[in-house]
Amino acid sequence: MSTHGPDEPADPRPGEPTDPATGPAARASGRGGHAAVKKGSLLRELPVLLVIAFVLALVVKTFLVQAFFIPSGSMEQTLHGCTGCTGDRVLVNKVPYWFGEPEPGDIVVFRGPDTWSPEITVAEPANWVSGALLTLGRAIGVAPPSEDDYVKRVIATAGQTVECCDPQGRVLVDGQPLDEPYIYQDSPLGTGGQSGREFSPVVVPEGRLWVMGDHRSASADSKAHMSDQYAGTIGVDDVIGKAALIVWPLDRFGVLHAPEIQPQQAQGQAVPGVHDVQQPVQGAAALAVPYVLGLAGAVPLTAARRRLRSRRAMLTGPSRRPPRTGWRRVRRPAQTRPGRDTDPR
């Protein structure tokens, strides 16, 4: 039984706010204010979410995968980059080379030595806006790469001797001919120099690789740079990653395989310069890294969601429903109830 008159408001229940801005009267006015508040809250959270998305994209691009645009025809027909055709966009996987080194047969993207001439010419951005757009386009693989970026196939690794050719015109590594079914328009024999197929033996130095394009007659690869200080080789540390997947155009979507081109690989023997534990370690790293990055991304996202929920709770106020162990109405003692005769007589 209430102690208030008919025109007096009832006592607020325990836990119910008495602030006019958040009390029952304000809630009875409708939900329009709440919608505006929620909209404003989401707009305030949007910059945070954008920053998180940018950081995640940067982490993935730096440590996991990167899209790459094939700018030339030096890898035809494995990778399209010919004049007048739609250049392939490939995903370059960086995980395999975290704990190991490239193997013969791998297609790698790398930063070429200073002595290598660019295969393409890229116009320098006129201002910082153009530069930012170019950087973004390179990150997602829709813009031409840097002039210093190249894509070739690994032919020989550190400690191996590479030369050309045997009587059938095949490249030799440690005196054994390679099995290269991917070659397109091989350069002719007997012409000598950069235009011919022949080149004298080269011992690949420690920490370096001998690379060649699949389109042998149109590839300025290691053979074309034998006169420089590195004898045409590139540094392992300059390798960006392994080309793993063609993602565009869709009719060429598919996995890029690395065949076993050396007899030692086909027979399961150890290849000089390649660690025996490379494959198991690479496989474990490839499985673990996406989960680690996912966990790193989930932490800030979870924190942002908790903050958002806390703000919503503060704006809408506590629930009108009493808790399970909440209050129950306490009856006043009979002697203090209004309208009752308290005289013991």
C-alpha positions in Angstrom: 0.0 0.0 0.0 1.4 3.3 -1.0 1.8 6.2 1.5 1.4 8.9 -1.3 -1.7 10.6 -2.4 -3.2 10.1 -5.8 -1.5 13.2 -7.2 1.9 12.4 -5.7 4.5 10.4 -7.6 5.3 7.0 -6.2 8.7 6.3 -4.6 11.3 5.3 -7.1 12.3 1.7 -6.9 15.8 1.0 -5.6 18.4 1.3 -8.4 16.1 3.4 -10.6 17.7 6.8 -11.5 16.0 10.0 -10.4 17.8 12.2 -12.9 15.2 13.9 -15.1 17.4 13.3 -18.2 17.5 9.6 -17.7 14.4 8.9 -15.4 11.1 7.4 -16.3 9.7 10.6 -17.8 12.6 10.9 -20.2 12.3 7.2 -21.2 8.6 7.7 -21.7 9.2 10.5 -24.2 10.3 7.9 -26.9 13.3 6.4 -28.5 14.3 9.2 -30.8 16.9 10.6 -28.5 18.5 7.1 -28.1 18.7 6.6 -31.8 20.5 10.0 -32.2 22.9 9.1 -29.3 23.6 5.7 -30.8 24.3 7.2 -34.2 26.7 9.7 -32.7 28.4 7.0 -30.8 29.0 4.9 -33.9 30.3 8.0 -35.7 32.8 8.6 -32.9 33.9 5.0 -33.0 34.4 5.0 -36.8 37.8 6.6 -36.8 39.0 4.1 -34.3 37.8 1.2 -36.4 39.4 2.7 -39.5 42.7 3.0 -37.7 42.5 -0.6 -36.5 41.7 -1.7 -40.1 44.7 0.3 -41.4 47.1 -1.2 -38.9 45.9 -4.7 -39.6 46.3 -4.2 -43.3 49.8 -2.8 -42.7 50.7 -5.8 -40.5 49.5 -8.3 -43.1 51.3 -6.5 -46.0 54.5 -6.3 -44.0 54.7 -9.8 -42.6 52.2 -12.1 -44.3 51.1 -11.4 -47.9 51.3 -8.6 -50.5 49.6 -8.1 -53.8 51.9 -7.6 -56.7 51.4 -6.4 -60.3 53.3 -8.2 -63.0 54.8 -5.3 -65.1 56.7 -7.1 -67.9 56.7 -10.2 -70.1 59.8 -11.8 -68.6 57.8 -14.5 -66.9 55.5 -15.5 -69.9 53.6 -17.7 -70.0 53.6 -18.6 -66.4 52.8 -15.0 -65.5 51.2 -12.6 -68.0 52.7 -9.1 -68.3 53.0 -8.8 -72.0 52.3 -5.6 -73.9 48.6 -5.2 -74.7 47.5 -8.0 -72.4 45.9 -7.8 -68.9 48.8 -8.1 -66.5 48.5 -10.7 -63.7 48.0 -9.7 -60.1 49.6 -12.2 -57.7 49.8 -12.7 -54.0 53.3 -12.8 -52.6 53.6 -15.0 -49.5 56.3 -13.8 -47.1 55.9 -16.5 -44.5 58.0 -19.3 -46.2 61.2 -17.3 -46.0 60.9 -16.2 -42.4 62.8 -19.3 -41.3 64.2 -20.6 -44.6 65.6 -19.6 -47.9 64.3 -19.8 -51.5 64.7 -23.1 -53.2 65.3 -23.9 -56.9 62.1 -23.6 -58.8 60.5 -20.9 -56.6 59.1 -17.8 -58.2 60.2 -14.9 -56.1 59.7 -11.1 -56.0 62.8 -9.2 -55.0 64.5 -5.8 -54.9 67.1 -5.8 -57.7 70.7 -4.7 -57.2 71.7 -1.2 -58.1 73.4 -2.5 -61.2 70.2 -3.9 -62.7 68.3 -1.7 -65.1 64.5 -1.3 -64.5 62.2 -3.4 -66.6 59.6 -0.7 -66.5 59.5 3.1 -66.0 57.2 4.5 -63.4 56.4 8.2 -63.4 57.2 9.9 -60.1 54.2 11.2 -58.1 53.7 15.0 -58.6 52.5 15.5 -55.0 52.0 13.7 -51.7 48.4 12.8 -52.6 49.5 11.0 -55.8 52.3 9.4 -53.8 49.8 8.1 -51.2 47.5 6.7 -53.9 50.4 5.1 -55.7 51.5 3.4 -52.4 48.0 2.2 -51.7 47.7 0.9 -55.2 50.9 -1.0 -54.9 49.8 -2.5 -51.6 46.6 -4.0 -53.1 48.3 -4.9 -56.4 46.5 -2.5 -58.8 49.4 -0.2 -59.5 52.7 -0.9 -61.2 55.4 -1.9 -58.7 58.6 0.1 -57.9 61.2 0.2 -60.7 63.5 -1.8 -58.3 61.0 -4.7 -57.9 61.5 -7.8 -60.1 59.9 -11.2 -60.4 62.0 -14.2 -61.6 62.5 -17.9 -60.9 65.2 -19.3 -58.7 67.6 -21.5 -60.6 70.6 -22.1 -58.3 71.3 -21.3 -54.6 74.5 -20.6 -52.6 77.4 -22.9 -53.3 76.0 -24.3 -56.6 77.7 -23.8 -60.0 75.4 -22.8 -62.8 76.2 -22.6 -66.6 74.7 -23.1 -70.0 74.5 -25.3 -71.9 74.6 -29.0 -72.6 74.2 -30.3 -76.2 70.4 -30.0 -75.8 70.6 -26.4 -74.8 69.6 -27.0 -71.1 70.9 -25.1 -68.2 73.3 -27.0 -66.0 73.6 -26.8 -62.2 76.6 -28.7 -60.7 76.9 -30.4 -64.1 73.3 -31.7 -64.1 70.7 -30.5 -66.6 67.6 -28.9 -65.2 64.1 -30.0 -66.0 62.3 -26.8 -66.9 58.9 -27.4 -68.6 57.8 -23.8 -68.1 60.4 -22.2 -70.5 58.8 -20.0 -73.2 60.6 -18.9 -76.3 64.1 -19.9 -75.3 66.9 -17.8 -76.6 68.8 -19.4 -79.5 72.1 -21.2 -79.3 75.3 -20.1 -80.8 74.7 -16.3 -80.8 76.7 -15.6 -77.6 76.4 -12.5 -75.4 73.2 -11.4 -73.7 71.1 -12.4 -76.7 72.3 -16.0 -76.7 71.5 -18.9 -74.4 75.1 -19.7 -73.4 77.0 -18.4 -70.4 80.1 -19.5 -68.6 80.1 -21.2 -65.2 79.2 -19.1 -62.2 79.6 -20.2 -58.6 76.7 -18.7 -56.5 78.2 -16.9 -53.5 76.9 -17.4 -50.0 73.7 -15.6 -49.2 72.8 -15.1 -52.9 70.7 -16.6 -55.7 70.9 -17.1 -59.4 67.5 -16.2 -61.0 66.1 -16.3 -64.5 62.9 -15.5 -66.3 60.7 -18.2 -67.9 60.6 -16.1 -71.1 64.3 -16.7 -71.7 64.5 -14.6 -74.9 63.0 -11.5 -73.3 64.3 -11.6 -69.7 67.0 -9.3 -68.3 67.9 -11.8 -65.5 71.1 -13.0 -63.8 72.6 -14.0 -67.2 72.3 -10.4 -68.5 74.2 -9.0 -65.5 77.2 -11.4 -65.2 79.6 -8.5 -65.6 78.5 -6.7 -62.4 80.2 -7.1 -59.0 77.7 -9.8 -58.0 78.2 -11.9 -61.1 74.5 -11.5 -61.8 73.3 -13.0 -58.5 70.8 -11.3 -56.1 70.8 -11.3 -52.3 68.6 -13.6 -50.3 67.9 -10.6 -48.0 66.5 -8.7 -51.0 63.7 -11.3 -51.6 60.3 -9.9 -50.7 58.4 -13.2 -50.9 57.3 -16.2 -52.9 54.7 -15.7 -55.6 51.9 -18.1 -54.5 48.6 -17.3 -56.2 47.2 -15.5 -59.3 44.2 -13.5 -58.1 43.4 -11.5 -61.2 42.1 -11.8 -63.9 39.6 -14.3 -62.6 39.9 -16.6 -65.6 43.6 -17.1 -64.7 43.0 -17.6 -60.9 45.1 -20.4 -59.6 48.1 -21.6 -57.5 51.6 -21.0 -58.7 53.6 -24.2 -58.2 57.3 -24.6 -57.7 58.4 -27.7 -59.6 61.5 -29.7 -58.6 63.8 -28.6 -61.4 67.1 -30.1 -60.1 67.9 -33.8 -60.1 68.8 -33.6 -56.4 65.3 -32.4 -55.5 63.6 -35.1 -57.6 65.6 -37.8 -55.9 64.9 -36.4 -52.4 68.6 -35.5 -51.8 69.8 -32.4 -49.9 70.4 -29.4 -52.2 73.4 -27.3 -51.3 72.5 -24.1 -49.6 69.0 -25.4 -48.5 68.5 -26.4 -44.9 67.0 -29.9 -44.3 64.5 -28.6 -41.8 63.2 -25.8 -44.0 60.0 -27.4 -45.2 58.6 -28.5 -41.7 59.5 -25.1 -40.2 57.9 -23.2 -43.1 54.7 -25.3 -42.8 54.4 -24.7 -39.1 55.0 -21.0 -39.6 52.5 -20.7 -42.3 49.8 -22.3 -40.1 50.7 -20.3 -37.0 51.1 -16.8 -38.3 47.5 -16.1 -39.5 46.2 -17.1 -36.0 48.8 -14.9 -34.3 47.8 -11.9 -36.4 44.1 -12.7 -35.9 44.7 -12.6 -32.1 46.6 -9.4 -32.4 43.7 -7.9 -34.3 41.0 -9.2 -32.0 42.5 -7.6 -28.9 41.9 -3.9 -30.0 38.6 -4.8 -31.6 37.3 -6.4 -28.4 38.5 -3.4 -26.3 36.6 -1.1 -28.7 33.4 -3.1 -28.4 33.6 -3.1 -24.6 34.0 0.7 -24.6 31.1 1.0 -26.9 28.9 -1.2 -24.7 29.9 0.8 -21.6 29.0 4.0 -23.2 25.6 2.7 -24.2 24.9 1.5 -20.7 25.7 4.9 -19.3 23.5 6.6 -21.8 20.4 4.4 -21.4 20.7 3.9 -17.7 20.2 0.8 -15.6 17.4 -1.6 -16.3 13.9 -1.0 -14.8 13.7 -4.6 -13.9 14.9 -5.3 -10.4 17.7 -7.9 -10.0 16.9 -11.4 -9.1 18.1 -10.9 -5.6 16.6 -7.4 -5.6 14.2 -5.5 -3.4 11.0 -6.8 -2.1 8.3 -4.6 -0.6 8.6 -4.3 3.2 5.4 -3.9 5.0 5.3 -1.4 7.7 4.7 -2.5 11.2 1.0 -2.5 12.1 1.4 0.2 14.7 2.8 2.7 12.2 0.4 2.1 9.4 -1.8 5.2 8.7 -5.4 4.9 9.6 -4.8 2.2 12.2 -5.6 2.8 15.9 -2.3 2.5 17.6 -3.8 2.8 21.1 -3.2 -0.4 22.9 -6.5 0.0 24.6 
